[in-house]
Amino acid sequence: MTDAATIQKIKLTKIEQAKQAKPGLAIKDELATLAQAGWEAMDQDDLIIRLKFLGLFHRPVTPGKFMLRLRTPHGILNSAQVRALAEIVQRYGEDGSADITTRQNIQLRGIRLEDTPEILTKLKQVGLTTVQSGHDNVRNITGSPVAGIDPEEYFDTRELAAQLQNMITNYGEGSLEFSDLPRKFNICLEGAPDNSSHVEINDIGFVPAFKDGQFGFNVLVGGYFSAQRQAEGISINVWVPPNEAVLAVSRGILALYTRHSAEEGLRGNRAKARVLWLVEAWGVDAFRARLEAEIGQSLEPAVPEHALTMDKRDHIGVYAQKQAGYHYVGLHVPAGRLTAEDMFEVARLAETYGNGEIRATVEENFIIPYVKSENIEALLQEPLLEKFSVNPSTLVRSFVSCTGNRYCNFALVETKEQGLALARELDAELDIPQRVRMHWTGCPNSCGQAQVGDIGFIGSKAKVDGAIVEAVNVLTGGTVGNHASLGAPVAQKVPCGETLKATVKHILIEQFGATPKSE
């Protein structure tokens, strides 16, 4: 925790004061009692802040129904785990559902607080944890969704991701060392040439780079999106080999961030509390020097060129693995939303046609790996693939969105349903000669990563004929892959509906070569 003498001298936000009064993880030992008493009887700091340290999110728009966020490093699950998730949401009927997230993670909806001790036990039995998945913690570790099976990859990063997860969460039991951050923190390990995981928008991004023929990572620090600022990670002039050095550098950066954030004002202003502000306060050279002192060893300088050399792949469809005779099959999950029945079926398909493994992507889709060549056709004929297509239409294929205002009180607009509807309508009306990634986010916090979309949408409000209506700010020009960059605004407060449709149709025609379909 932050030094007591420092706390007395420096102004802290109310959230920081609450965390200092009682650490977030303290609620782990209190959960059974709190669950029995009910959410309405809870202390507000416990309800709004500390429950998130166990992945439990109170949602004012759905009182009494919680969201539960998991930790699934690299997005890798197995059929037993997915079946357990299906059983959990099934008990809640129409209130129960799940979402795949843009961090290759799973969120369960409709959860009742009184059920959570039993649910967390059930998850632990199948090797899953929710600890430190919310609030001011390191979030899910992301990486290539086809790590270990990709013929194009440089290095299989799965083991490093697992080691990071264990270090940060104390093997899923909770770690006081890594649960007193000033703000949330994202880490990404990219071992492939196409940047499938958007490494540049993470607080620590390990970017593939070769030094004298040896594979390793250039280290970026500070990428993040918020209402106040959107930034790509900046180089701290560090290259590390793909071994324990990754853990040492991650631990060192987290230690500096935790220990020195109060004195630099980060704990007094949550809008300026991400690690990028610490790097900028010190300067890159000083940050690098203090990192070396923290970990007790000198660090090698970054190499001039990274090894992100391919266009980004979305992994939807059927692709050969590096393992002879096997393929992975990428399923498009519309808006990343899942019912219990969907998850039961995905688990069955993974067992029937693969090795039981299921992987989530940052585009909110699923991959079933290890499908034998002779079983591909039978898998493609399964009824679920009519819903989760391997060949969706152009705009639907690359549609990504946050939760939206159906469940999130921060969202200003509904995202998933109206975003999908817009994509489907425009797919039906236009011939679009290239993939166009449409990213929707319900508020400026940008959980839907609007800034990396070819066309991005950020929820807003507009006044039409004296009435306040849902609207979006529109961005274009976001790119991912080997030449990643952030999009720029082109239209503000565009009312959702026909006005937005006309705006997007014009963009598709003028910027992406779309043409109206023949009648």
C-alpha positions as semicolon CSV with decimal commas, in nm:
position;residue;x (nm);y (nm);z (nm)
1;M;0,000;0,000;0,000
2;T;0,102;0,362;-0,044
3;D;0,334;0,493;0,231
4;A;0,133;0,637;0,523
5;A;0,347;0,951;0,552
6;T;0,293;1,021;0,184
7;I;-0,083;0,980;0,221
8;Q;-0,096;1,242;0,496
9;K;0,073;1,502;0,275
10;I;-0,099;1,440;-0,057
11;K;-0,458;1,492;-0,158
12;L;-0,629;1,166;-0,251
13;T;-0,949;1,104;-0,440
14;K;-1,243;0,960;-0,247
15;I;-1,181;0,625;-0,414
16;E;-0,818;0,628;-0,299
17;Q;-0,929;0,717;0,053
18;A;-1,169;0,422;0,051
19;K;-0,896;0,187;-0,071
20;Q;-0,660;0,307;0,202
21;A;-0,929;0,265;0,467
22;K;-0,985;-0,096;0,362
23;P;-0,801;-0,274;0,078
24;G;-1,017;-0,399;-0,204
25;L;-0,918;-0,762;-0,154
26;A;-1,031;-0,751;0,208
27;I;-1,381;-0,816;0,081
28;K;-1,283;-1,166;-0,024
29;D;-1,307;-1,292;0,334
30;E;-1,632;-1,102;0,388
31;L;-1,819;-1,215;0,077
32;A;-2,019;-1,498;0,234
33;T;-2,153;-1,269;0,506
34;L;-2,226;-0,987;0,262
35;A;-2,400;-1,221;0,020
36;Q;-2,625;-1,349;0,296
37;A;-2,718;-0,996;0,408
38;G;-2,794;-0,881;0,052
39;W;-2,660;-0,605;-0,170
40;E;-2,902;-0,340;-0,043
41;A;-2,752;-0,367;0,306
42;M;-2,394;-0,323;0,188
43;D;-2,167;-0,031;0,263
44;Q;-2,148;0,177;-0,056
45;D;-1,769;0,154;-0,083
46;D;-1,793;-0,225;-0,056
47;L;-2,069;-0,234;-0,318
48;I;-1,926;0,010;-0,572
49;I;-1,549;-0,030;-0,523
50;R;-1,434;-0,340;-0,338
51;L;-1,661;-0,601;-0,499
52;K;-1,487;-0,519;-0,828
53;F;-1,165;-0,659;-0,684
54;L;-1,343;-0,996;-0,705
55;G;-1,479;-0,918;-1,051
56;L;-1,830;-0,835;-0,927
57;F;-1,986;-0,521;-1,074
58;H;-2,301;-0,365;-0,933
59;R;-2,504;-0,221;-1,222
60;P;-2,748;0,059;-1,129
61;V;-2,936;0,000;-1,457
62;T;-3,011;-0,358;-1,344
63;P;-3,047;-0,333;-0,964
64;G;-2,963;-0,655;-0,784
65;K;-2,823;-0,817;-1,098
66;F;-2,445;-0,815;-1,108
67;M;-2,191;-0,860;-1,383
68;L;-1,911;-1,106;-1,308
69;R;-1,584;-1,071;-1,500
70;L;-1,339;-1,360;-1,532
71;R;-0,967;-1,377;-1,603
72;T;-0,884;-1,583;-1,913
73;P;-0,522;-1,512;-2,019
74;H;-0,486;-1,519;-2,398
75;G;-0,860;-1,587;-2,413
76;I;-0,801;-1,960;-2,370
77;L;-1,075;-2,175;-2,218
78;N;-1,171;-2,541;-2,228
79;S;-1,506;-2,706;-2,282
80;A;-1,555;-2,789;-1,913
81;Q;-1,503;-2,423;-1,823
82;V;-1,740;-2,295;-2,092
83;R;-2,000;-2,550;-1,984
84;A;-1,966;-2,429;-1,624
85;L;-2,021;-2,071;-1,741
86;A;-2,330;-2,182;-1,932
87;E;-2,469;-2,353;-1,622
88;I;-2,415;-2,036;-1,418
89;V;-2,606;-1,804;-1,652
90;Q;-2,871;-2,066;-1,730
91;R;-3,005;-2,046;-1,375
92;Y;-3,106;-1,684;-1,434
93;G;-3,327;-1,746;-1,737
94;E;-3,371;-1,442;-1,960
95;D;-3,163;-1,233;-1,719
96;G;-2,859;-1,456;-1,772
97;S;-2,617;-1,403;-2,058
98;A;-2,247;-1,365;-2,129
99;D;-2,028;-1,138;-2,338
100;I;-1,691;-1,192;-2,499
101;T;-1,488;-0,875;-2,440
102;T;-1,224;-0,680;-2,630
103;R;-0,967;-0,819;-2,386
104;Q;-1,036;-1,182;-2,484
105;N;-1,231;-1,224;-2,163
106;I;-1,578;-1,338;-2,058
107;Q;-1,834;-1,145;-1,855
108;L;-2,141;-1,310;-1,705
109;R;-2,462;-1,109;-1,656
110;G;-2,764;-1,142;-1,433
111;I;-2,566;-1,273;-1,136
112;R;-2,730;-1,250;-0,792
113;L;-2,505;-1,156;-0,502
114;E;-2,645;-1,430;-0,279
115;D;-2,521;-1,690;-0,529
116;T;-2,166;-1,561;-0,562
117;P;-1,988;-1,772;-0,298
118;E;-2,120;-2,087;-0,465
119;I;-2,039;-1,951;-0,813
120;L;-1,681;-1,859;-0,725
121;T;-1,630;-2,207;-0,579
122;K;-1,768;-2,362;-0,897
123;L;-1,532;-2,152;-1,109
124;K;-1,233;-2,246;-0,897
125;Q;-1,318;-2,614;-0,942
126;V;-1,278;-2,578;-1,320
127;G;-0,962;-2,368;-1,295
128;L;-1,109;-2,019;-1,335
129;T;-1,074;-1,708;-1,122
130;T;-1,230;-1,363;-1,116
131;V;-0,988;-1,206;-0,869
132;Q;-0,854;-0,857;-0,951
133;S;-1,043;-0,846;-1,281
134;G;-1,200;-0,508;-1,210
135;H;-1,128;-0,162;-1,071
136;D;-0,765;-0,056;-1,011
137;N;-0,598;-0,381;-1,108
138;V;-0,408;-0,542;-1,392
139;R;-0,679;-0,666;-1,626
140;N;-0,683;-0,977;-1,844
141;I;-0,350;-1,051;-2,016
142;T;-0,401;-1,050;-2,393
143;G;-0,208;-1,199;-2,682
144;S;-0,249;-1,370;-3,016
145;P;-0,563;-1,587;-3,011
146;V;-0,381;-1,850;-3,216
147;A;-0,062;-1,866;-3,010
148;G;0,096;-2,208;-3,033
149;I;-0,098;-2,312;-3,343
150;D;-0,022;-2,028;-3,585
151;P;0,214;-2,116;-3,873
152;E;0,313;-1,748;-3,892
153;E;0,399;-1,685;-3,527
154;Y;0,747;-1,603;-3,403
155;F;0,697;-1,717;-3,045
156;D;0,426;-1,891;-2,842
157;T;0,347;-1,643;-2,563
158;R;0,092;-1,856;-2,374
159;E;0,328;-1,966;-2,097
160;L;0,450;-1,610;-2,037
161;A;0,089;-1,493;-2,012
162;A;0,012;-1,766;-1,759
163;Q;0,319;-1,672;-1,555
164;L;0,216;-1,307;-1,556
165;Q;-0,134;-1,400;-1,444
166;N;0,002;-1,610;-1,158
167;M;0,243;-1,337;-1,051
168;I;-0,021;-1,065;-1,054
169;T;-0,299;-1,265;-0,886
170;N;-0,095;-1,491;-0,656
171;Y;-0,214;-1,794;-0,851
172;G;-0,572;-1,673;-0,847
173;E;-0,590;-1,618;-0,471
174;G;-0,535;-1,241;-0,480
175;S;-0,219;-1,035;-0,438
176;L;-0,191;-0,730;-0,213
177;E;0,131;-0,639;-0,394
178;F;-0,051;-0,582;-0,723
179;S;-0,391;-0,461;-0,605
180;D;-0,314;-0,105;-0,497
181;L;-0,268;0,054;-0,840
182;P;-0,389;0,411;-0,903
183;R;-0,597;0,296;-1,203
184;K;-0,662;-0,007;-1,418
185;F;-0,367;-0,152;-1,608
186;N;-0,350;-0,354;-1,929
187;I;-0,068;-0,582;-2,047
188;C;-0,034;-0,746;-2,388
189;L;0,217;-1,000;-2,524
190;E;0,228;-1,020;-2,904
191;G;0,424;-1,307;-3,053
192;A;0,291;-1,295;-3,410
193;P;0,367;-1,063;-3,703
194;D;0,013;-0,925;-3,747
195;N;-0,064;-0,764;-3,409
196;S;-0,389;-0,952;-3,357
197;S;-0,412;-0,822;-3,001
198;H;-0,367;-0,443;-3,050
199;V;-0,045;-0,434;-2,849
200;E;0,006;-0,059;-2,886
201;I;-0,302;0,040;-2,681
202;N;-0,189;-0,132;-2,360
203;D;-0,021;0,012;-2,051
204;I;0,261;-0,234;-2,119
205;G;0,289;-0,369;-2,470
206;F;0,547;-0,634;-2,555
207;V;0,605;-0,591;-2,929
208;P;0,786;-0,861;-3,131
209;A;1,136;-0,754;-3,232
210;F;1,455;-0,937;-3,329
211;K;1,800;-0,846;-3,194
212;D;2,093;-1,009;-3,370
213;G;1,861;-1,280;-3,492
214;Q;1,714;-1,355;-3,148
215;F;1,343;-1,308;-3,088
216;G;1,235;-1,077;-2,809
217;F;1,016;-0,778;-2,737
218;N;1,049;-0,404;-2,760
219;V;0,861;-0,258;-2,465
220;L;0,595;0,010;-2,505
221;V;0,442;0,182;-2,203
222;G;0,136;0,401;-2,163
223;G;-0,119;0,310;-2,428
224;Y;-0,477;0,375;-2,317
225;F;-0,814;0,528;-2,404
226;S;-1,022;0,747;-2,177
227;A;-1,269;1,031;-2,195
228;Q;-0,985;1,282;-2,159
229;R;-0,711;1,123;-2,365
230;Q;-0,632;0,856;-2,622
231;A;-0,270;0,752;-2,659
232;E;-0,060;0,479;-2,810
233;G;0,217;0,331;-2,599
234;I;0,557;0,499;-2,621
235;S;0,893;0,327;-2,639
236;I;1,100;0,325;-2,321
237;N;1,401;0,203;-2,522
238;V;1,397;-0,146;-2,374
239;W;1,428;-0,486;-2,543
240;V;1,380;-0,806;-2,346
241;P;1,419;-1,173;-2,437
242;P;1,107;-1,392;-2,407
243;N;1,179;-1,530;-2,062
244;E;1,169;-1,423;-1,698
245;A;1,283;-1,076;-1,810
246;V;0,923;-1,012;-1,919
247;L;0,805;-1,077;-1,565
248;A;1,086;-0,870;-1,412
249;V;1,011;-0,567;-1,630
250;S;0,636;-0,597;-1,568
251;R;0,689;-0,628;-1,193
252;G;0,929;-0,333;-1,195
253;I;0,693;-0,104;-1,386
254;L;0,401;-0,198;-1,163
255;A;0,614;-0,135;-0,852
256;L;0,720;0,211;-0,970
257;Y;0,363;0,294;-1,065
258;T;0,225;0,181;-0,731
259;R;0,493;0,336;-0,511
260;H;0,542;0,675;-0,676
261;S;0,196;0,757;-0,809
262;A;0,082;0,949;-0,501
263;E;0,381;1,184;-0,494
264;E;0,331;1,260;-0,864
265;G;-0,037;1,344;-0,813
266;L;-0,181;1,040;-0,988
267;R;-0,384;0,937;-0,684
268;G;-0,541;1,281;-0,660
269;N;-0,689;1,292;-1,010
270;R;-0,830;0,976;-1,168
271;A;-0,841;1,144;-1,508
272;K;-0,460;1,164;-1,500
273;A;-0,379;0,843;-1,317
274;R;-0,270;0,596;-1,585
275;V;0,097;0,497;-1,602
276;L;0,159;0,718;-1,907
277;W;0,129;1,022;-1,680
278;L;0,408;0,888;-1,460
279;V;0,633;0,829;-1,762
280;E;0,568;1,183;-1,883
281;A;0,625;1,331;-1,537
282;W;0,969;1,171;-1,515
283;G;1,065;1,159;-1,881
284;V;1,146;0,839;-2,069
285;D;1,517;0,837;-1,982
286;A;1,456;0,882;-1,609
287;F;1,176;0,626;-1,612
288;R;1,405;0,375;-1,781
289;A;1,685;0,445;-1,532
290;R;1,454;0,403;-1,234
291;L;1,320;0,081;-1,384
292;E;1,674;-0,057;-1,405
293;A;1,733;0,041;-1,042
294;E;1,405;-0,120;-0,939
295;I;1,479;-0,457;-1,095
296;G;1,850;-0,446;-1,012
297;Q;1,987;-0,504;-1,359
298;S;2,070;-0,314;-1,675
299;L;1,831;-0,340;-1,966
300;E;1,916;-0,377;-2,332
301;P;1,812;-0,094;-2,564
302;A;1,522;-0,143;-2,801
303;V;1,591;-0,238;-3,160
304;P;1,500;0,019;-3,427
305;E;1,247;-0,198;-3,612
306;H;0,969;-0,410;-3,469
307;A;0,864;-0,731;-3,640
308;L;0,497;-0,648;-3,701
309;T;0,508;-0,708;-4,075
310;M;0,164;-0,846;-4,166
311;D;-0,182;-0,699;-4,201
312;K;-0,405;-0,784;-3,908
313;R;-0,599;-1,110;-3,934
314;D;-0,941;-1,159;-3,775
315;H;-0,917;-1,541;-3,771
316;I;-1,278;-1,590;-3,884
317;G;-1,300;-1,891;-4,115
318;V;-1,100;-2,211;-4,156
319;Y;-0,719;-2,201;-4,136
320;A;-0,442;-2,459;-4,129
321;Q;-0,248;-2,490;-3,804
322;K;0,125;-2,541;-3,774
323;Q;0,034;-2,892;-3,654
324;A;-0,002;-3,107;-3,965
325;G;-0,352;-3,231;-4,034
326;Y;-0,525;-2,981;-3,804
327;H;-0,715;-2,658;-3,861
328;Y;-0,861;-2,390;-3,642
329;V;-1,210;-2,262;-3,715
330;G;-1,300;-1,904;-3,626
331;L;-1,667;-1,842;-3,546
332;H;-1,818;-1,495;-3,571
333;V;-2,020;-1,426;-3,256
334;P;-2,247;-1,127;-3,335
335;A;-2,156;-0,846;-3,094
336;G;-1,987;-1,105;-2,872
337;R;-2,312;-1,185;-2,693
338;L;-2,380;-1,542;-2,576
339;T;-2,674;-1,728;-2,428
340;A;-2,640;-2,034;-2,208
341;E;-2,752;-2,248;-2,501
342;D;-2,482;-2,094;-2,722
343;M;-2,212;-2,181;-2,470
344;F;-2,335;-2,537;-2,422
345;E;-2,320;-2,583;-2,799
346;V;-1,975;-2,427;-2,836
347;A;-1,846;-2,659;-2,564
348;R;-1,999;-2,959;-2,740
349;L;-1,851;-2,861;-3,076
350;A;-1,506;-2,812;-2,923
351;E;-1,520;-3,160;-2,772
352;T;-1,672;-3,329;-3,078
353;Y;-1,451;-3,176;-3,345
354;G;-1,147;-3,039;-3,159
355;N;-0,952;-3,111;-2,843
356;G;-1,198;-2,930;-2,616
357;E;-1,017;-2,596;-2,632
358;I;-1,199;-2,270;-2,709
359;R;-1,032;-1,934;-2,763
360;A;-1,168;-1,580;-2,749
361;T;-1,043;-1,295;-2,969
362;V;-1,025;-0,920;-2,915
363;E;-1,293;-0,892;-3,184
364;E;-1,530;-1,074;-2,945
365;N;-1,536;-1,400;-3,141
366;F;-1,455;-1,766;-3,069
367;I;-1,199;-2,002;-3,222
368;I;-1,219;-2,383;-3,209
369;P;-0,869;-2,523;-3,267
370;Y;-0,739;-2,872;-3,341
371;V;-1,010;-2,969;-3,588
372;K;-0,888;-3,258;-3,802
373;S;-0,900;-3,193;-4,174
374;E;-1,149;-3,473;-4,230
375;N;-1,389;-3,326;-3,971
376;I;-1,407;-2,971;-4,106
377;E;-1,706;-3,023;-4,332
378;A;-1,912;-3,188;-4,059
379;L;-1,837;-2,898;-3,823
380;L;-1,939;-2,645;-4,087
381;Q;-2,277;-2,818;-4,119
382;E;-2,358;-2,783;-3,748
383;P;-2,671;-2,568;-3,685
384;L;-2,486;-2,330;-3,451
385;L;-2,275;-2,211;-3,744
386;E;-2,583;-2,058;-3,902
387;K;-2,575;-1,814;-3,609
388;F;-2,199;-1,808;-3,554
389;S;-2,092;-1,791;-3,916
390;V;-1,746;-1,862;-4,057
391;N;-1,825;-1,628;-4,347
392;P;-2,033;-1,332;-4,225
393;S;-2,111;-1,027;-4,437
394;T;-1,849;-0,754;-4,467
395;L;-1,953;-0,502;-4,201
396;V;-2,103;-0,757;-3,964
397;R;-1,778;-0,954;-3,978
398;S;-1,572;-0,677;-3,825
399;F;-1,830;-0,522;-3,593
400;V;-1,712;-0,470;-3,233
401;S;-1,894;-0,299;-2,950
402;C;-1,893;-0,241;-2,578
403;T;-2,185;-0,340;-2,355
404;G;-2,389;-0,026;-2,417
405;N;-2,658;0,126;-2,199
406;R;-2,859;-0,194;-2,166
407;Y;-2,626;-0,293;-1,882
408;C;-2,374;-0,011;-1,831
409;N;-2,470;0,311;-1,653
410;F;-2,181;0,499;-1,818
411;A;-2,300;0,429;-2,172
412;L;-2,496;0,708;-2,338
413;V;-2,635;0,488;-2,615
414;E;-2,736;0,130;-2,691
415;T;-2,450;-0,017;-2,892
416;K;-2,476;-0,385;-2,973
417;E;-2,824;-0,412;-3,124
418;Q;-2,836;-0,085;-3,316
419;G;-2,474;-0,116;-3,427
420;L;-2,538;-0,465;-3,565
421;A;-2,861;-0,350;-3,727
422;L;-2,678;-0,066;-3,902
423;A;-2,407;-0,304;-4,024
424;R;-2,664;-0,548;-4,160
425;E;-2,864;-0,278;-4,337
426;L;-2,557;-0,130;-4,505
427;D;-2,428;-0,476;-4,602
428;A;-2,763;-0,535;-4,772
429;E;-2,753;-0,203;-4,958
430;L;-2,387;-0,172;-5,058
431;D;-2,116;-0,374;-5,227
432;I;-1,812;-0,311;-5,010
433;P;-1,485;-0,426;-5,170
434;Q;-1,277;-0,439;-4,852
435;R;-1,313;-0,516;-4,485
436;V;-1,427;-0,220;-4,279
437;R;-1,398;-0,247;-3,901
438;M;-1,677;-0,062;-3,721
439;H;-1,615;-0,016;-3,347
440;W;-1,892;0,114;-3,121
441;T;-1,841;0,242;-2,768
442;G;-2,121;0,378;-2,555
443;C;-1,921;0,651;-2,380
444;P;-1,585;0,828;-2,406
445;N;-1,418;0,566;-2,185
446;S;-1,397;0,366;-2,508
447;C;-1,426;0,007;-2,389
448;G;-1,526;-0,066;-2,749
449;Q;-1,198;0,084;-2,873
450;A;-1,360;0,321;-3,122
451;Q;-1,025;0,486;-3,195
452;V;-0,883;0,173;-3,363
453;G;-1,181;0,118;-3,594
454;D;-1,180;0,206;-3,962
455;I;-1,500;0,378;-3,856
456;G;-1,547;0,445;-3,485
457;F;-1,859;0,549;-3,296
458;I;-1,856;0,710;-2,950
459;G;-2,186;0,751;-2,767
460;S;-2,320;1,102;-2,719
461;K;-2,648;1,293;-2,709
462;A;-2,802;1,540;-2,953
463;K;-3,104;1,767;-2,954
464;V;-3,353;1,707;-3,236
465;D;-3,669;1,920;-3,250
466;G;-3,619;2,011;-2,888
467;A;-3,582;1,650;-2,770
468;I;-3,264;1,481;-2,645
469;V;-3,186;1,171;-2,854
470;E;-2,911;0,911;-2,875
471;A;-2,623;1,020;-3,097
472;V;-2,263;0,932;-3,173
473;N;-1,939;1,106;-3,254
474;V;-1,790;0,944;-3,565
475;L;-1,419;0,880;-3,624
476;T;-1,236;0,742;-3,924
477;G;-0,881;0,636;-3,999
478;G;-0,803;0,400;-3,714
479;T;-0,566;0,125;-3,822
480;V;-0,433;-0,190;-3,660
481;G;-0,161;-0,436;-3,749
482;N;0,185;-0,336;-3,863
483;H;0,102;0,034;-3,911
484;A;-0,131;0,098;-3,619
485;S;-0,268;0,448;-3,566
486;L;-0,567;0,610;-3,398
487;G;-0,870;0,747;-3,579
488;A;-0,972;1,111;-3,592
489;P;-1,318;1,271;-3,549
490;V;-1,510;1,352;-3,868
491;A;-1,861;1,419;-3,733
492;Q;-2,000;1,514;-3,393
493;K;-2,332;1,431;-3,226
494;V;-2,484;1,253;-3,525
495;P;-2,834;1,133;-3,425
496;C;-2,871;0,756;-3,436
497;G;-3,110;0,622;-3,697
498;E;-3,146;0,740;-4,055
499;T;-2,915;1,040;-4,011
500;L;-2,635;0,817;-3,889
501;K;-2,703;0,562;-4,161
502;A;-2,672;0,829;-4,430
503;T;-2,348;0,956;-4,274
504;V;-2,190;0,611;-4,262
505;K;-2,309;0,524;-4,613
506;H;-2,137;0,838;-4,743
507;I;-1,814;0,746;-4,563
508;L;-1,823;0,392;-4,703
509;I;-1,871;0,520;-5,058
510;E;-1,617;0,803;-5,040
511;Q;-1,342;0,637;-4,835
512;F;-1,383;0,263;-4,886
513;G;-1,502;0,232;-5,246
514;A;-1,850;0,102;-5,167
515;T;-2,113;0,110;-5,441
516;P;-2,492;0,069;-5,423
517;K;-2,613;-0,280;-5,503
518;S;-2,817;-0,330;-5,818
519;E;-3,192;-0,358;-5,762
